[in-house]
Amino acid sequence: MPVAALTTALVAPVSVRAADAPAGPGARAATEGGRADLPSEVLDLGNWKVTLPIGEEEKPTEIFQPELDGYSRDPYFTVTRSGRAVRFRAPVNGVTTSGSKNPRTELREMERDGSDEIEWSSTSGKHTMTVREAFTHLPEDKPHVVGAQIHGGDDDVTALRLEGTKLYVTKGDTTHHHLITDDYQLGTVFTVRYVVAKGKVKVYFNGRLETTIAHSDPSNYFKTGAYTQAHCGNSSPCADDNYGEVEIRDVRVRHED
């Protein structure tokens, strides 16, 4: 299925820069005429922490608020050259958590003051995350990257997963639950929205409902960034320049009773 609704189509075999497009309301410095220097000047990071693929073995570095508002780490978590997006990069040789072989540079939802990890129920209230982003680089051999997801207490609930040119919505461990397009081009900017209420997860892509997933769990949270689905055991070279990358222009979360 073609990506008719997407806004930009930049053809490249491995890596591109996403073309400039109007930034979201979080891009304070850019919209005021200046160039953003910190990720927090592009995105509202008040209710997030970031996990980076650096640090001790099975203990990747995490940056919390209020430090996160003044933090940038090139090349993993930094403002793009345009100043309109935040680059999230995770090389295959990056440090991983104990529960995964795959590296990530990824935001994890927190309480609004950043003091603690948030959890919310899929059967109570309404929970929405909207992300405007683009996949911009894929690893060699296994060109798979996750750009956004909902995580439950013990496992993934659903994720937006790119495999080469095929863009999928996953469901639990079913990686190919729903195909959005088989012709995604790196650098194409899109909007993905998760709406969770009454035990259902609705996934929208550029405003179109793609799938609805039944899900009942009291301990969910949103994540977004670059979660590279490859590592040194299945992707060569085992080096910094073999990586997955996502550029995020806007991310918004809303919880309603």
C-alpha positions in Angstrom: 0.0 0.0 0.0 1.5 3.4 -1.0 2.2 6.1 1.6 -0.2 8.5 -0.1 -0.8 10.6 3.1 2.8 11.1 4.0 4.2 14.6 3.6 7.8 14.1 2.4 9.4 11.3 0.4 13.2 11.3 0.3 14.6 8.3 -1.4 17.9 7.0 0.1 19.3 3.5 0.6 20.5 3.9 4.2 20.5 7.3 5.7 18.9 10.8 5.0 18.0 13.9 6.9 14.3 14.5 7.3 13.2 17.5 5.3 12.1 20.6 7.2 8.5 20.9 8.0 6.5 23.1 10.5 7.6 22.2 14.0 5.2 21.4 16.8 4.5 23.8 19.7 7.3 22.3 21.7 9.9 23.8 19.3 10.1 27.1 21.3 13.5 28.3 20.1 12.9 27.4 16.4 9.4 29.0 16.2 10.7 32.2 17.8 13.3 32.6 15.1 16.3 31.2 16.9 18.0 27.9 16.4 17.4 25.3 19.1 20.6 24.0 20.8 19.1 21.6 23.3 16.5 18.8 22.8 14.3 20.5 25.5 14.1 23.6 23.2 12.5 21.4 20.5 10.4 18.9 22.7 8.6 19.4 26.0 10.6 16.9 28.1 8.9 17.7 31.4 7.4 14.2 31.8 10.2 12.1 30.3 13.5 10.5 31.1 15.9 9.4 28.4 17.8 6.1 28.2 21.1 6.1 26.2 23.2 3.3 24.8 26.3 4.2 26.8 27.5 3.4 30.3 28.3 0.2 32.1 27.3 -3.3 30.8 23.6 -3.8 31.3 23.4 -0.4 33.0 22.7 2.1 30.3 22.9 5.8 31.2 19.6 7.4 32.2 19.0 11.2 32.4 16.1 12.5 34.5 14.5 15.8 35.1 15.6 18.5 35.9 19.0 17.6 34.4 17.3 16.5 31.2 16.2 20.0 30.3 19.8 21.1 30.0 21.2 17.8 28.5 22.4 16.9 25.0 24.8 14.0 24.0 26.1 13.9 20.4 25.5 11.8 18.4 22.9 9.9 20.4 20.5 12.6 21.7 20.9 16.0 20.1 19.3 18.7 18.0 19.5 18.2 14.2 21.3 20.6 11.9 17.9 22.3 11.0 17.2 22.9 14.7 13.7 21.6 14.2 14.0 18.0 15.4 15.8 15.9 18.0 18.0 13.1 16.8 17.7 9.7 18.6 20.5 7.3 17.6 21.3 3.8 18.9 24.3 1.9 17.4 24.3 -1.9 17.4 27.3 -2.0 19.7 25.5 0.2 22.3 25.0 -0.7 26.0 21.7 -2.4 26.6 19.4 -3.1 29.5 19.5 -6.5 31.2 16.1 -7.4 29.6 17.1 -6.8 26.0 20.0 -7.4 23.6 19.0 -4.4 21.5 20.3 -0.8 22.2 18.1 2.2 22.5 18.1 6.0 22.8 14.5 6.3 24.0 12.2 8.5 26.1 10.3 6.8 28.8 7.1 8.5 30.2 7.4 9.9 33.7 5.2 11.7 36.2 4.7 15.4 35.2 7.4 16.6 37.6 9.8 13.9 36.4 10.2 12.5 39.8 8.9 9.0 39.3 8.0 6.5 36.5 4.3 6.8 35.6 1.9 3.9 35.2 -1.7 4.1 33.9 -4.5 1.7 33.3 -5.8 0.9 29.8 -9.3 0.3 31.3 -9.6 3.6 33.2 -9.5 7.1 31.7 -8.2 8.1 28.3 -4.5 8.2 27.4 -3.1 9.7 24.2 0.4 10.1 22.8 1.0 11.9 19.5 4.5 11.8 17.9 5.6 13.6 14.7 8.8 11.8 13.5 10.8 10.2 10.7 13.0 7.2 10.5 16.3 8.4 9.1 18.8 5.5 9.3 18.7 1.7 9.6 21.3 -0.8 10.7 23.0 -3.2 8.3 21.9 -6.9 7.9 18.9 -6.5 10.1 17.4 -3.0 9.2 14.8 -2.9 11.9 14.0 0.0 14.3 11.1 0.8 16.6 10.1 4.5 16.7 7.3 4.6 19.3 5.6 2.1 21.6 3.3 1.4 24.5 4.8 -0.9 27.2 2.8 -2.8 29.8 4.0 -4.1 33.1 6.0 -7.0 31.7 6.1 -6.7 27.9 5.5 -4.6 24.9 1.8 -3.8 24.1 2.3 -2.4 20.7 5.0 -0.6 18.7 5.7 1.2 15.5 8.3 -0.9 13.8 10.2 -0.3 10.5 11.8 -3.3 8.7 13.5 -2.1 5.6 10.7 -0.3 3.7 7.8 -2.1 5.6 6.2 -0.2 8.4 4.3 -2.3 10.9 2.1 -2.0 14.0 3.0 -4.8 16.4 0.8 -6.5 18.9 2.6 -8.1 21.8 5.2 -10.5 20.3 3.5 -10.4 16.9 5.8 -8.1 15.0 3.8 -8.1 11.8 0.3 -7.6 13.3 -0.7 -4.8 10.9 1.2 -3.5 7.8 0.8 0.3 7.4 2.9 0.5 4.2 5.5 -1.6 2.3 7.0 1.5 0.7 8.3 3.7 3.5 11.2 5.9 2.4 13.8 7.1 5.0 13.2 10.7 6.0 9.5 10.7 5.4 7.9 12.7 8.2 4.6 11.3 9.6 2.4 11.4 12.7 1.5 8.4 14.8 -1.1 8.6 17.5 -2.0 6.1 20.2 -5.4 6.5 22.0 -6.0 4.1 24.9 -9.4 3.9 26.6 -11.9 1.2 27.7 -9.5 -1.6 27.3 -8.6 -0.8 23.7 -5.6 0.7 21.9 -6.4 2.6 18.7 -3.4 3.3 16.5 -3.6 6.2 14.0 -1.2 7.0 11.2 -1.4 10.5 9.7 -4.9 10.7 11.1 -6.1 7.4 9.7 -7.1 4.6 12.1 -4.9 1.6 11.2 -5.9 -0.9 13.9 -7.5 -1.5 17.3 -5.9 -3.8 19.8 -7.7 -5.1 22.9 -5.6 -4.7 26.0 -6.3 -4.8 29.7 -3.4 -3.8 32.1 -3.1 -1.4 35.0 0.6 -0.6 34.4 1.2 1.0 31.0 3.4 3.8 29.8 4.5 5.5 26.5 7.9 5.4 25.0 9.4 7.0 21.8 12.8 7.4 20.2 15.1 5.0 18.4 15.0 1.4 19.7 17.3 -0.5 17.3 16.2 -4.0 16.8 19.7 -5.3 15.9 22.9 -5.9 17.8 26.5 -7.1 17.3 25.3 -10.7 17.2 23.2 -10.2 14.0 24.4 -7.0 12.4 27.9 -6.2 11.1 30.0 -4.2 11.5 29.9 -4.1 15.3 30.7 -0.4 15.3 29.4 3.1 16.1 28.6 3.8 12.5 26.1 0.9 12.2 23.0 2.3 13.9 19.3 3.0 13.9 18.1 6.6 14.0 14.8 8.5 14.4 14.2 12.2 14.3 11.4 13.5 16.4 9.8 16.9 15.8 7.0 16.9 18.3 5.7 14.6 21.1 2.6 15.2 23.2 1.0 13.1 25.9 -2.4 13.6 27.5 -4.1 11.8 30.3 -7.8 12.3 31.0 -9.9 10.9 33.8 
